[in-house]
Amino acid sequence: MNILLELFVVTFRVLWAFVLAAAKWLVRPKEKSVAGQVCLITGAGSGLGRLFALEFARRRAQLVLWDINTQSNEETAGMVRHIYREMAEAAAATAPRAGDGEEDAPPHCNLQVYTYTCDVGKRENVYSTAERVRKEVGEVSVLVNNAGVVSGHHLLECPDELIERTMMVNCHAHFWTTKAFLPKMLEMNHGHIVTVASSLGLFSTAGVEDYCASKFGAVGFHESLSHELKAAEKDGIKTTLVCPYLVDTGMFRGCRIRKEIESLLPPLKPEYCVKQAMRAILTDQPMICTPRLMYMVTFMKSILPFEAVVCMYRFLGADKCMYPFIAQRKQATNNNEAKNGM
């Protein structure tokens, strides 16, 4: 094709992409069904992972829950089973009035939740657990890479082992889980891979170098994977990148921006964050930043001179927002060491 003609076609497609994006803002797309599909969530024992599990359960997905903490993972599974029971009871109550028999009723009674204790920071543990899932449950259709950790130390005070741990769990684990479950998705040209990253994977702040690096890595991995799937023309496999602002799960307890600004940009409620992410996942949205202001911050970081970004950080109190959090973690560590020494 003549390069000028091709350039015209590309320009038209780019403009059309803007039109479609604008249309989705005005008309909410229909959510797809995940009923009966196997959905695996890492870090499902608490925080966002637990909330993702409950949301997928309400949509009748078959849940596979991974967490390093067996007890908290089983607690999440108990909540999921309670949702399944409620849906089954509601279906049973309405079935006699349906008049069309049980064939049209959703398969609530067949839903199960499976729990596995897995350290996603250990490659062989991921691969062996994934093999168990395939044998005991089946192939995974929706993979939610959610597990995450934070060390809470300044760079020069952070033990090397904690830096490695942060990188393994927050970034490398995405490689292992994806390599474990992507082949079947490719074979079927069907699936969805969700990367739960962070706004700190798009822009950074002081004091959490390891965490920012791991989340930047997760974002880079996700974007490259998305391009690879497009290049392979596997349009049946969707990807969604989730980049929330500070979420009030306790993970960054003590983090503070300027008090005059904090009321305008408070920590996100976990439930709100997950509901926004679920809407993005179920409408095949490639990326979701919560709140929307994060899109603007990322754009400004890309076009402004570095010194201008520094000035903005200082005005917002974002330059040292992690320092109170780090101080609290250090105090907690000192207290634990004092108790153990008694």
C-alpha positions in Angstrom: 0.0 0.0 0.0 1.2 3.5 -0.8 2.7 5.0 2.4 0.6 8.2 2.1 -2.6 6.2 1.7 -1.6 4.0 4.6 -0.8 7.1 6.7 -4.3 8.4 5.9 -5.9 5.1 7.0 -3.9 5.1 10.3 -4.9 8.7 11.0 -8.5 7.8 10.4 -8.2 4.8 12.8 -6.6 6.9 15.5 -9.3 9.5 15.3 -12.0 6.8 15.3 -10.4 5.3 18.4 -10.9 8.7 20.1 -14.6 8.7 19.0 -15.1 5.2 20.4 -13.5 6.1 23.6 -15.6 9.2 23.9 -18.7 7.2 23.2 -17.9 4.8 26.1 -17.9 7.8 28.4 -21.3 8.8 27.3 -22.9 5.4 26.9 -21.9 2.7 29.4 -20.9 -0.5 27.6 -22.7 -3.7 28.4 -20.8 -5.9 30.9 -19.8 -9.3 29.8 -20.7 -12.5 31.7 -18.1 -14.5 33.6 -20.7 -17.0 34.9 -19.2 -20.5 35.2 -15.7 -19.3 34.1 -12.7 -20.2 36.3 -11.3 -17.0 37.8 -8.0 -17.1 39.7 -7.1 -14.3 42.1 -3.7 -14.0 43.8 -3.4 -12.3 47.2 -7.1 -13.2 47.8 -6.8 -13.5 51.6 -7.3 -9.8 52.3 -7.6 -6.3 50.9 -8.4 -5.8 47.3 -8.0 -9.5 46.5 -10.8 -10.5 48.9 -13.1 -7.8 47.5 -12.3 -9.0 43.9 -13.2 -12.5 45.0 -16.6 -11.4 46.4 -17.4 -9.4 43.3 -16.6 -12.3 40.9 -18.6 -14.6 43.1 -21.6 -12.4 42.8 -21.2 -12.7 39.0 -21.3 -16.5 39.4 -17.6 -17.1 38.5 -15.9 -20.3 39.7 -13.3 -19.0 42.1 -9.7 -20.1 42.6 -8.1 -18.3 45.5 -4.3 -18.1 46.1 -2.7 -16.6 49.1 0.4 -17.2 51.3 -1.8 -17.0 54.4 -3.9 -20.1 54.6 -6.2 -18.9 57.3 -7.1 -15.6 55.7 -7.6 -17.3 52.4 -10.1 -19.8 53.9 -11.9 -16.8 55.5 -12.3 -15.3 52.0 -13.5 -18.7 50.7 -16.1 -18.8 53.5 -17.4 -15.4 52.4 -17.6 -16.6 48.8 -19.5 -19.8 49.8 -22.0 -17.7 51.7 -22.6 -15.6 48.5 -23.0 -18.9 46.5 -25.5 -20.2 49.0 -27.6 -17.0 49.0 -27.7 -17.1 45.2 -28.7 -20.8 45.2 -31.5 -20.1 47.7 -32.7 -17.2 45.7 -32.7 -19.3 42.5 -34.5 -22.1 44.3 -37.2 -19.7 45.6 -37.9 -18.2 42.1 -37.6 -21.5 40.2 -41.2 -22.7 40.9 -42.5 -19.4 39.6 -40.4 -19.4 36.5 -42.6 -21.9 34.7 -39.9 -22.9 32.3 -38.3 -25.6 34.4 -34.8 -25.7 35.9 -33.0 -25.6 32.6 -33.2 -21.8 32.3 -32.0 -21.3 35.9 -28.4 -20.2 36.4 -26.1 -22.9 37.6 -25.7 -21.6 41.1 -25.6 -25.0 42.7 -22.5 -26.0 40.6 -20.4 -23.2 41.8 -17.4 -24.0 44.0 -14.4 -22.1 45.4 -11.0 -23.6 45.6 -8.2 -22.4 47.9 -4.5 -22.9 47.5 -1.6 -21.8 49.7 0.9 -20.3 47.4 3.9 -18.0 47.7 3.8 -16.2 44.3 7.3 -14.9 44.9 8.6 -18.4 44.4 8.6 -19.5 40.8 8.5 -23.3 41.4 5.7 -22.8 43.9 3.6 -21.0 41.3 4.2 -23.6 38.6 3.4 -26.5 40.9 0.3 -24.9 42.3 -0.8 -24.0 38.7 -0.5 -27.6 37.7 -2.7 -28.6 40.7 -5.3 -26.1 39.6 -5.4 -27.4 36.1 -5.9 -31.0 37.3 -8.4 -30.3 40.1 -10.4 -27.3 38.7 -9.7 -26.9 35.0 -8.2 -24.2 32.8 -8.3 -20.6 34.1 -10.2 -18.0 32.0 -9.7 -14.9 34.2 -6.3 -14.3 35.9 -6.2 -11.5 38.4 -2.6 -10.7 39.4 -3.3 -8.9 42.6 -0.8 -10.0 45.3 1.5 -7.3 46.5 3.8 -6.4 49.4 5.7 -3.3 50.6 8.9 -3.1 52.6 8.4 0.3 54.2 12.1 1.3 54.4 14.2 4.0 52.9 16.5 2.6 50.2 19.7 2.6 52.3 18.0 1.1 55.3 16.2 -1.6 53.4 17.7 -5.1 53.6 18.5 -6.6 50.3 16.2 -9.6 51.0 13.2 -7.3 51.4 14.0 -5.5 48.1 14.2 -8.9 46.3 11.0 -10.0 48.0 9.1 -6.8 46.8 10.3 -7.3 43.2 9.5 -11.0 43.2 5.9 -10.7 44.5 4.9 -7.4 42.9 6.5 -8.0 39.5 8.2 -11.3 38.8 5.1 -13.3 40.0 3.1 -11.8 37.0 5.6 -13.5 34.7 5.2 -16.9 36.4 1.4 -16.9 36.6 1.0 -15.7 33.1 3.4 -18.3 31.7 1.4 -20.9 33.6 -2.0 -20.0 32.3 -1.6 -18.1 29.0 -0.8 -21.1 26.8 -4.4 -22.5 27.1 -5.8 -19.0 26.6 -3.9 -18.7 23.4 -5.1 -22.1 22.2 -8.7 -21.2 22.9 -8.3 -17.5 22.0 -10.2 -16.7 25.1 -9.3 -15.3 28.5 -8.7 -12.1 30.5 -5.5 -11.1 32.3 -5.8 -8.4 35.0 -2.8 -6.6 36.4 -3.4 -4.8 39.7 -0.6 -2.3 39.7 -0.7 1.2 41.3 -0.5 4.8 40.5 3.1 4.4 41.7 3.7 2.3 38.7 3.0 5.4 36.5 4.7 8.1 38.6 6.9 7.8 41.7 7.6 9.4 45.1 10.5 9.3 47.6 11.1 6.6 50.1 9.6 3.6 48.3 12.1 2.9 45.5 11.6 -0.9 45.6 7.8 -0.6 45.5 7.8 1.9 42.7 10.3 -0.1 40.7 8.2 -3.3 41.1 5.0 -1.5 40.1 6.7 0.2 37.1 7.9 -3.3 36.1 4.4 -4.7 36.4 3.0 -1.9 34.2 5.7 -2.5 31.6 5.1 -6.2 31.6 1.4 -5.7 31.2 1.7 -3.2 28.4 4.2 -5.4 26.5 2.0 -8.5 26.9 -1.0 -6.5 25.6 1.0 -5.5 22.5 2.2 -9.1 22.0 -1.4 -10.4 22.1 -2.4 -7.8 19.5 0.6 -8.7 17.3 -0.5 -12.3 17.5 -4.0 -11.2 16.6 -5.4 -13.0 19.7 -8.3 -10.5 20.1 -10.2 -13.0 22.2 -7.8 -12.5 25.1 -8.4 -9.2 26.9 -6.1 -7.4 29.3 -6.9 -4.8 32.0 -4.4 -2.7 33.9 -5.6 -1.4 37.2 -3.8 1.6 38.6 -5.5 3.0 41.7 -4.3 5.9 43.9 -3.6 5.2 47.6 -6.2 2.7 48.8 -7.3 2.6 52.4 -6.4 -1.1 53.1 -3.8 -0.3 55.7 -0.9 -1.2 53.5 0.3 2.4 53.5 -1.1 3.4 56.8 0.3 6.8 57.8 0.9 8.1 54.3 -0.1 11.7 54.1 -0.2 14.5 51.5 -0.7 18.2 52.4 -3.6 18.5 54.8 -5.3 21.3 52.8 -5.3 19.0 49.8 -6.0 15.7 51.5 -9.7 16.4 51.8 -9.9 16.8 48.1 -7.8 13.7 47.4 -8.4 11.3 50.3 -7.4 7.6 50.2 -9.8 5.5 48.2 -12.3 3.2 49.8 -11.3 -0.4 48.8 -14.9 -1.2 47.8 -15.1 1.8 45.5 -11.7 0.9 43.9 -12.7 -2.7 43.2 -16.1 -1.7 41.8 -14.5 0.6 39.4 -12.0 -2.0 38.4 -14.7 -4.6 38.0 -16.6 -2.3 35.6 -13.4 -1.9 33.6 -12.7 -5.7 33.5 -16.3 -6.6 32.5 -16.4 -4.1 29.7 -12.9 -5.1 28.4 -11.4 -1.7 29.3 -7.6 -1.8 28.7 -6.7 0.5 31.6 -8.4 2.1 34.6 -6.9 4.8 36.8 -8.8 5.7 40.0 -9.6 8.5 40.5 -9.6 9.9 37.0 -7.3 12.7 38.2 -4.5 10.1 37.9 -4.7 10.2 34.1 -4.0 14.0 34.3 -1.1 13.5 36.7 0.5 10.9 34.5 0.1 13.1 31.4 1.6 16.1 33.2 4.5 14.1 34.4 5.2 13.1 30.8 5.3 16.7 29.4 6.6 18.9 32.2 10.2 19.5 33.0 11.5 17.4 36.0 11.9 20.6 38.1 8.3 21.6 37.4 7.2 18.1 38.6 9.3 18.6 41.8 7.6 21.9 42.4 4.2 20.3 42.0 5.1 17.5 44.3 6.3 19.9 47.0 3.1 22.0 46.7 0.9 18.9 47.1 3.0 17.4 49.9 3.6 14.4 47.7 7.4 14.6 47.8 7.6 13.2 51.3 4.1 11.7 51.7 5.5 8.2 52.4 7.8 9.4 55.3 5.2 9.2 58.0 4.3 5.7 56.8 7.9 4.6 56.8 8.4 6.1 60.3 5.4 4.1 61.6 6.8 0.9 60.1 10.2 1.5 61.6 8.6 2.2 65.0 6.5 -1.0 64.8 9.6 -3.0 63.9 11.5 -1.5 66.8 8.7 -2.4 69.2 8.5 -6.0 67.9 12.3 -6.4 68.4 12.0 -5.0 71.9 9.2 -7.5 72.7 11.2 -10.4 71.3 14.2 -9.3 73.3 12.4 -9.3 76.6 
